[in-house]
Amino acid sequence: MRAAGQYDQSEDLYKQAQASSERTLAPSDRRLAALHNNLSVLYSETGKTHQAEVELGEALRILESSSPDAETDLDVASTHTNLALTLLTEHKLEDAHWHAAKALEIYRTGHLEHSAHYASALAGFAQVCFAERRYADAVTGYRHALAVIEECYGKDTDYWRITADNLRQAEEEAAKAGV
């Protein structure tokens, strides 16, 4: 329903699924985190960024509590990236930076640097740096993200082209700033 743009119906179905799951699953069941994450996507798409933030926070809480090692958990890292990007849309730069950096730390600690998801974390961190006007760091992040995207998907993808365009913008701003 969400993909079809039926947002009210989608929200209702997600909430029904959550209510049912909360009755039948353990509070630390990672499927509950997935429901919260999916609901956050709906809220992000409909401009309800604070609600998206709340849902991602709950997903993160569940994932961290259920993980055998949250410091190397790919799902925890991905949720930190999603939370960073949501916080960025709310102009909460300090918190966005912390979550984006935490995601990268988890990928590196877990030796997950060749995961396609790592490219998203790198690009997310670069996006936060760009918003902070730390253009040189944004350039570095986007370049690294492009290398991982190329390794995982090649250059002939929208993902690569969008990230390359973001890199060009960061390079232009860095040049203007003299960095």
Steps between C-alpha positions, in 0.01 A plus 500: 500500500788737576656443158162569342474832683215381723662649809205502741420137425867411520536662841192317625635165378842562656338584832283188483809292427684663790214439743475136395877452511533660842248247632669197344872581482760557767577870561851447362387325180677662206182475291354771725798719412429438131141616547617817674753559225237456228261733679781757519532483121129576467533795737805630315317478168205694642706773665440379855869506584460516877288185492757338271768587754296343783447179301869475410593556863276210599643280224851584617412420862365158401794421274760600756329301775465189284841502337774268623742784412341834415846644425530278189133459403415602142135569587600725789738688270235541230252632754756753624540618139122528453470688827781737400325584174167554676663726758665689217159582351403633842815719505634317805856504369684401816285191554506417128880518503522272805277231344674521161840462668372213715381316191845527342662384823283187503581417137872538569493309829309216336726505192195561282665759272424302185127486568279699265340646812835650595475723194170635634660570836791680332265706283281574802799622698609711202150649479518598867847651447366697203217639715759595762697679226790261552544469125841332498364221723193473277723462194701226672183317606337517158819381328526203733129424452546504121784249526283263703201550268719425200635188671152374587286621208719657233472851360191451287245552778290789624660447841846571354377797291319667793801456727732633226274804464512554877878476480511766227289734715727442801810561286351826370422619854844396621659699217289806586603467864864462402544154649 
